[in-house]
Amino acid sequence: MSTQAEDAELKKVLLSRDDHYRQLAEEHRRYDTRLTELSNIHFPNAEEQLEEATLKKKKLALKDLMEQISARHRQASIAV
């Protein structure tokens, strides 16, 4: 099992070396920014509520993909 420090270091390495991971992380950040904007709307309309729910699901899916990439890199480093 990896520690938070190891996870942070792996994330840093992946962001600098893995284009796909970096693209996923950037999209995840954009979703997070938009979700923050939506959460600041006191009385969101139905469209904004749907957008928020959709973005939360997409953001979670991106996080899962990023974790899969991280897990593969952890496995590869153990196998070496």
N, C-alpha and C positions, 0 to 999 in steps of 0.2 A: 504494500500500500504506500502511496506517495504522500509526502507532506505538502503543506501549503507552499512552502518555499520552493520545493521541487516543481510543483505545478506552475507557480509563477515564472520560474526560470524556463520551463518548457514552453509556456505561452510566449514568452519573450523571444525564444529561439524560433518558434513557428511563425510568429509575426514577421520576423526578419528574413526567414528563408523559404517559407511555403506560401506561394502566391494564392493558392486556393483558400488556405486558412485565413490569410490576410483579407481576402475579399469577403469571406464569411463574417469575419470580425467587424469589418467596416459596415457591412449591411446590418449586422446586429446592433452596432452603435447608432446607425441612422434610425432603426426601429425604436431604440430606447429613447432617442431624442424626441421623436414624434410622439411616443407614448407619454413622455413628460409634458409635452405641449397639450395633449388631449386631457391629461389628468388635471391641468390647471383651468380647464373649462368648467365653470360651476354648474351649468345646466346644459350638458351635451345633448344634441338632438339625436334622433335615431341613427342617422348616417355616421355621426361621430362615435356613437356607442358601438356600432358594427365595426367601424374601422379599428377602434381600440381592441375589441375582441379578436379581430383578425390578426392585427399586429402582434398581440400577445402570443397567439398560436405560432405565427411565423418566426417570432423571436425565439421561442422555445425550440422549434425545429432546427433553427440555425445553431443554437447552443448544443443540441444533441449531435449535429454533424461535426461541430468543432470538437466535442468530447470524443467522438469516434476517431478523428484524426489524431488527437492527443494520445488516445489509448493505443493506436497503431504504433506511434512513435515510442511510447513507453515499452511496448512489446519488442520492438526492433532493438531498442537499446539493451534490453535484458538478454535477448538472443545473441548479442555480439559478445 
